[in-house]
Amino acid sequence: MGDASSDAASAEQLAQRYRSLVEHTPDALCVHESGTIVYVNPAMVRLLGARSADDLLGLSITTFVHPDSVSAMLARIEQLHGEGAASPPAEMDLVRVDGRSVPVQTVSVLTVWQDRLAYQVVVHDLTAQRAAEASARRAEAHFTTVVSQLEEGVLVVDQRGRLESINPAGKRILGIDDAAPVIGRHLDELAVTMVDRNGKTLPVGRHPMAHTLATGEAVTGFIFGVERADGRQVWLSCNCRLLNPESPDSSGVSSFADITEYRASRRQLEYQATHDALTGLANRSLILSQLATALADEGGTLVTTVLFIDLDGFKAINDTLGHAIGDIVLQIVAQRLQRSLRAEDVVGRLGGDEFLVLLAGHPQRADLPALVDRLRTTMAEPIIARGHRLEVTASIGITELGPHEHRTPEAVLHDADLAMYRDKPSGHRDVGLGPGRRSDSTHAS
């Protein structure tokens, strides 16, 4: 007798705990028998916007189910057979007392309620989740719109190097047709060839995206070229990083800008800064820079001899025929100097009618007179400038660089200049080397 009382007490305690759990659970619970609501917990009352459970008890369960969800709900209930049978989680819409719809996820369980079979329904409010999903969709749509409008190319690749997305600017920059099926293809399957700064083929494995995917490290400002399918070459500056740095399996995103025009402009500016605008020869700045590099070369193989060339009587040409004729003379002299020398020799214009030649290699002293004679012959050829037949002579000063040279570029230039002045028509015309490294001078006519 005592055991029976003890069992009854335990059962009552267990039932009390269950009721307490049901009453306080954040998920809504209801029980309906033959379609009629016989129980709702406080969470269900709040979910449906009722004042109390009494407002809901005795009503049909379909009263609070959206018409579009009723048939599917009834079909799930009909499939439950035997106590404890449960339906799979399903999403549906409930209708609150005030008529507002609420998205929920439900699970129905066939259970015993007051000695009769009934359906217990666990209802989870999806309002917050749906709001978060809608916000994410809006953010994604906003992001997609922004990315699609960017002038900068953006592409995303997975860990295998396969393209997941690319924006319109990316296709335009890479010369990829809008209709071309590129999603899912590996980067090396795109109709482009990547090259490095020197124009050599850049394997996909050396692209910064490969480094980012392998190490997780971001890469910024990487410059490379792309040879497109249409034959055009463009230069790009790109940045690469992981979409989710916290995930080792994250895809990588690369943004890249077309810097072709900027690069060309920069090269043009660099060229203009180092070359004479009239003749196209190296200007004073570049020639002194080349000379400084040669003087720093301990092997003495870059430049061994410097020629300072000054045109005789050039001022008279400018004064009598005008600067336009003088400019033509300078341009022709520059062309003749370049044709008379090797590709490795450097020819520059210091300014006015002064030119400097840096001879590379190791010419023999005995070869210098022959070289000067060749320059004389070339420069002595008549120049026809706008109907005027002109003959130009030049004074040439020579200085040699020793294997352990300690002069500055300016000092070398000064010595060559002095040698040139000694070669002016009032002086001698023979090629003679002065003491040490320096030559005296020679005169070309």
N, C-alpha and C positions, 0 to 999 in steps of 0.2 A: 504494500500500500504506500509505503514511504517512497519507494522507487518511482511509482507512478506520479506522485505529487512533485517529486524532484524533477522528473522529465518534463512535466507540464510547466513547471516554473522556468526551466531552461528554455523551453520552446517559446514561452511568453517573452523572456528576455531577448531572445534572438529576433523575434518578431518586432519587439520594440526598437531594437537597434536598426532593423531594416527600415521601419517606418521613419525613424529619425534621419537615416541616411537619405531616404527618398524625399523627405520634407526639405532637406537642406542642400541637396545636390544642385549645382548650377545649371544642369541640363533639365529641360522640361520633360515631365512624365505625365502620361494620361493612360487611362484604361477605358476601353469601350467594349461593351457586350452587345452583340447583335447590332452593331453600328451606333449604339447609344452610349454617351459618355457617362461613366459611373465613378470616375475618380480623376482628379487633376492635382498635381503638386503646386506649391506656390510659384515655382519657376514657370510653370505652364500658364498660370493665371497672369503673371507679368508679361509673358511672351504674347498672349492674345489680347492684352490690354483690358482685361476684365477687372471689375472691382473686387470680386471674390470668387471662390470656387462655385458658390451657389449660382452665379450667373451662367455657368457652363454646364453643370450637371444636368442630365436628362435630355440634353440636346443631341442631335445627330452629329456624328463626327464629321460628316461631309459639310456641315454648316461652316466649318472653319478650314476647309480644304479648297484651294483654288480650283475652279471648274476644269482647268486644263490638266490638273494633277489627279482628279478623282478616279478616272478609269484605271490608270497605272497603279494607284494605291489599292483599289479593289482586286486587281489581278494579283498583286503580291500577297494579299491576305488569303486569297483562295488557294494559294500554293502551300499554305502552312497546314500541316497535318500532324497531330499528336503534340502533347504537352512538351514545351521546351523548344519547339521548332521556331526558327528565327529567319526573318527575311534578310537579304543582303542590304547593306546601307544604300539608301536611295535619296536623291535630292528632289525636292518638291517645293511648292509655295503654299503657305498657309495664309488665311485671311483673318486679320484681327477684328475685334469688335468694331473698331472705327472704320473698317473697310480697307485698311492698308495691307498690302501684301508683305509677307516676310519669307525670305528664302531659308529653308531648313534642310537638314539631313535627318532622315528617320530610320529607325530599325524597329520592326514589329516582332513581338515574341508571343506565341500562343501559350497562355499560362492559366492557372486556376485562380479565380477571384471569387471569394466567398462560396466555395464549393462548386463553382460553375466555370466552364471554359470561357476565357475572355482574351482580348488582345491588349497587351501592354506595349505602349509605344514610347520609345526614347527619342526625344526631339532635340537636336542641336541647332542653335541659331547660327546661320551662316552670314548674317548681315555684315559683321565686321570683316569676315573673310572676303565676301564679295566686294566690299568697299575697297579693301586692300588690293584685290585683283583688278578692280576697275581703275584704281589709282596707278597700278603698275602698267596697265594697258595704255592709260593716257600718257604716262611717262615714256613708255616705249614708243608710242605713236609720235610724241613730241620729239623724242630723240631721233627717231627715224626721219621725221620731217626736217629737223635741223641738219642731220648728216647728209640727207639727200640734197640740201641746198648749199652745202659747203663748196667752196672753190677748191678746197684741199681734198685729195683722194683719201678714202678710208676703206680698209679691207680687214677682214677677220679670218684667221686660219686656225684650224684645230691643231692638236698636238702632232698629228701626222703630216701637217703641212698642207692640208686640203682646205680650199676656199669655202668659208661659210657664208660670207656676204661681202659685197663691194658696192660702194655708192656710185651714183652716176658720174661724179667728177673723177673717181678712180678709173672707171672705164674710159672716160674721155682722155685722161692723161696718158693711159697705157695704150690707147688706140684700139680698144676692144669694142667690137660691135655690140650694141645694146641687146640684140637678139641672140648673141653667142651664148651657148650653155656652158658657163664657167663654174657655177656653184657645184661643189663636190670634187672639182678637179684639183690636182696637186699644182703647186706654184710653178714647177718646171714644165707643166703641160700647157701653160698659157702661151699665147702666140707672141711672146716677147723674149728678147735676149738681153740679159743684164751684163753690164761691163763695169769695170772699176775705173778709177780716175785716169788711168793710163790707156783706157780703151781695150783692155784685155777682158776676155770672158770671165764673168763672175759666177761661179757655181752657186746653186741655191744654198748649199751648205755653208757658204761664206756670207750669205745675206744676214743682216742683223736679226731678222726674225728667227732664223735657226738658232742663233745664240740666245735670244730671249726665251724661246720655247724650251731650250735645253737647260738653261741656268736660272731662269726667272728674272734675270737682270734686264733693266730697261736700257735701251740704246737711243741716243738723241743725236740729231744733226749728221746722220750718215749720208755721205754723198756718193751717188752712183749713177750710171747712165743706163738707159733702156733703148734698145733698137727695136722699134715697133714693126708690126707686120706691114705697114704701109711704107716702110723704108726710112721713115723719119727717126732721128735720134733725139731723145730728150734727156735732160739731166734732172735728177730728183734729189731732194733733201728729205730724209724720212726719219721718223721716230717709231720705236717699237716698244711695247710693254704687254704684260699679261692683263687680260680683262679682269681676272680675279686673282691678285697676288697671293691670296691665302690658300688657293687650291693648286696642287701640283699638276692637276689635269686641265688647268685653265687654258682656254684658247688665247691666242695672241692677237692684238690689234695693232695695225700699222697705219700711221697717217703720213702722207707724203705730199710735197708741194713741187710744182714744176718750176725749176730755177734756171731753165735753159736761157731765157733772155737775160736774166740777171748775171748768169755766168758769162755769157757772151759780152755783156756790157762791162763786166769787171775785167775780163781779158782785154777788151778794147781799151779800157782805161789804163790797165797795166802797160799795154803796148804803147799807148800815147805818152805815158809817163817815162818810158825808157827809150823811145825812138824819136828821131828827128822828123818833124811833120813834113818838111819839104822833100827830103831825100829818102826817108824810110830807113836810114842808117841808125845804128846805135847812137844815142845822144851822150853828152858829156857824163851824165850820171851813171849810165850803164857801162860806158867804157872804163870809167874809173873803178866801178864795182868789179868788172871783169879783171882789171889789172890788179886790184887788191887780192882777188882770189888767186891769181897767178903768183903774186909775191908770197902768199901764205903757203904755197905748194912747195914743200921742201925738196921734192923730186925735181922741180924745175922743168916739168914736161908740158905744162899748159901754155905758157908764153915765154919765149926766150929773147925776142927782139921786138922793139917798138919803133915804128916809123912815124915821124911828125911831118905832115905834108901841108904846105901853104901855097896857095896859088899866087903867082907873081902878076902884078898889074891888074888884079881883079877889081880894085876900086875904080880904075879908069873905065872899065866896062860898065859898071853901075852908073858912074857919073855921066858918061857920054850916051849910052844906049838905054839906060833905065834899069830899074830893079827887076822888071819882068824878064828881060834878057839875061840879067845876072842869075836869076833863079833857074832858068833853063840850063845855063852853063853849069851851075852847081849840081843839078840833077844828072846831067850827062857825065860829069866827072865822077859822081858817086857810082853810077852804073859801070863805068870803065874800071874803077878801082875794084869793084866786086867781081867783075869778069876776069880781072888779071890775077886774082888771088884765090887761094883754096877755100873750100867750104868751112874748114876748121879755123881759118884766120878770121879775125874780127875787124871789121871796118866801121869806124864811127866818125861822126861830124861833131867837132868840139864847139863850133859856132862860126858864123861868118864864112870865110873861105879856108878854114883850118880843119884838117882831117887827121885822124890817128888810126894807125894800123897795128894790131897786135898779131905777130906771127907766132903760130903754134909750132911745137916740135923742136927739133934740134937742127936748124939749118947751119951749114958750114959757113965760116967767114968768107970763104972764096965764092960762095953762092950769092952773097949779098949784092955785089956789083951787077951780076946778071939779073937779079930781081929788079934792081933799080933801073937798069937799062930797059927792061920790059915795061916798067911803069912809065919811063920817059917816052918810049915809042907809042904806047897806048894813049897817053895824055897829050902827046904832040899832034895827034891826028886832028885835022880841022873840025871845028864845031859849027854846024849851020843852025842858027837860031833866028827864026823869023826873017829869013832872007839875008842875014848877016853872016859872013864867013869869019870865024874867029879862031885864033890859035892861042892855046893856053900853055904857059910854062909853070913849073912848080919847083919850089925848094923843098928838099927832103932832109930831115935830120934823123939820125939813127942812134939809138942807145940799146945796149944789150943787157940782159938780166943775168946775173951770176947765180951759181948754185946755192949760195948762202947770202941772198940779197937782203939788205937791211934798209933800203930806201922805202919811203912811202910812195903811194901812187902819184901824189902831187910832185914829189921830188923827181921821180922818173919822167913825168910830163915836163917838168922844168928843164931837165937835162936834154931831152929830145928837142924842146923848143929852142934852147940855146944852139944846139947842133944845126937846127934848121936855119936860124938866122946867120950862122957862119956860112951857110950854103947859098945865101942870097946872091943875086947876079954880081955883086961887087966882090964876092969871095971866089973860092975855087970850085971846080966841078968834079973833082976826083973823090972817090969813095975812100975814106981813110978812117981807121978806128983810133980813137983817142986812147989815152991811158986808162988802164983798168977795163971796166965794162963798157965805157961809153965810146961811141964813134964820133968823128968830127962831124961830117955832113956830106951831102951830095946835092947836086942841082939837076933838076929834070927840066928839059925845055922841049 
